[in-house]
Each structure stands twice: as C-alpha cells, then as structure tokens.
Amino acid sequence: MHNDIEKFFEEPTWTFEYNNIPDLPKEELIDWVITQSGWPYLKIELPNCPYEEMLEEALSMYDAFQTHRTYGDNTKGWRSICIYGEAWNRTEYWETYEDNKGKQLEDIKFDWCPEVIEHCPITYKYFKDTYPENPGQRIRFMLLEPGGYIEPHNDRTEHYLGPINISLNMPEGCIFRMKDKGDVPMTDHSAFLVDIGNIHSVWNNSKEPRVHIISHGGFKPEVRELIYETVQKMLDK
Ligand SMILES: [Fe+2]
C-alpha cells in the first residue's frame, strides 16, 4: 500500500461530536444543517430501503464493474457501475469525457441504464418509486474490492452536506475516514449525507467486497424531513 494512505490511517479511530445546534425554526434549521453547520456527515434513516436485496443484485454484476478513477498508483480496487446516468459504464462526472467537450449540461441525456436495471429490478424499483431524491445525473454502485483503497482526496472545495452515500455493507475492517473529522460510522445497511469537500479516503481492510451506492440527486422535501428527524433525535438526547 502507498505510504500516504498508510499514514492517513495511522491514527486510531474517532468520530465527530455534534455540538451547539442552534435554536432555529424547522426549515431554517434544516438549511443551516445542510449549508452552514460544517458537519462532515449526517446519518439518515431511509424508510423501506431494501439494502440486502440491492447488495445481492450488485454482487450479481461483479464482473461488469468498471475501474473507477484510478488516481495513478494510489487507488486500488475501486470500481463502479451506473444504475442511472449517461450510460452504465460512464461512471465519472459527464464533463470529464473527451467526447462531451464543448457540450452543455442540457445536451446530455441521463436515464436509467437498461443493462443494469435488467439485472437489478429491486434496486430500480426502489430508486424509481420510493427513494427520497430525484435521480439527478448519477446513481452508482461503488465497489471497493477486498484490500482496496481510495487515495485521500476532496471532490470539491465548498462545504455542504451531500451526496447521499448508502452503505449496502461495511465489512469489519473497512474504514471511511475524513481528515480532521474522524471516521464515518458506517455499518451494514446505513445511509449518510457526506460533505466530500473534506479530504477523505476509504480502505477496505477486509476479505469481502464493500458495495455502496452514491446518489447525486436533487433533494425532495422528504430528504429534508429525514435530516430533521436525525437532528431532533440528537436534541432529544
Ligand atoms: Fe470522494
């Protein structure tokens, strides 16, 4: 493993403490949490999410997963497939593709990927009918192979909560760490809004593949409700 990654995971695990939640009316509080709080992540409870079935469907496509963003030698075993997007194998941001140069967002067609939803009917139905976000540009299965790791990076410089990271499984030994913010306490069957403006890295130090879904959609009002539920639980403690 690359030295930088070993160093990143050198410190013992710790988790972020939520303090000083302001006394604001509901909608303002939700806005504050998303854009002002500086919180690195927030757990939400997704109602009726078929985690187990989605994991099975994803694993049934194991061989089709595409190598995703290799970052030179410093990322290993990170692979992806789009459930919704430009195409099943276009797992990167649309602007990074050579043949999209000069195009505008409205020139790109995003849709359910037939090659994937055919094999993943429960996943498709859940995201189409139940999931509390609009599909946006991409909904992707993200596979991190046993022993795989993702180089520490940030995906943007602004800080806010989003996208949603759905953990279909989190094998023991797999760590999702944010620089100076601690480890995201992901477990099997959990979902988090994550601020990927923080430097973060994942290391699957286990013998099992780790499969998550990342959704970059537009929040429906239901997501705001889920955020509020989580914050209420913190305040009730
Ligand atoms: Fe990232």
Residues whose N, C-alpha, C, O or C-beta is under 5 A from the ligand:
A	BS01	LIG	D155 I196
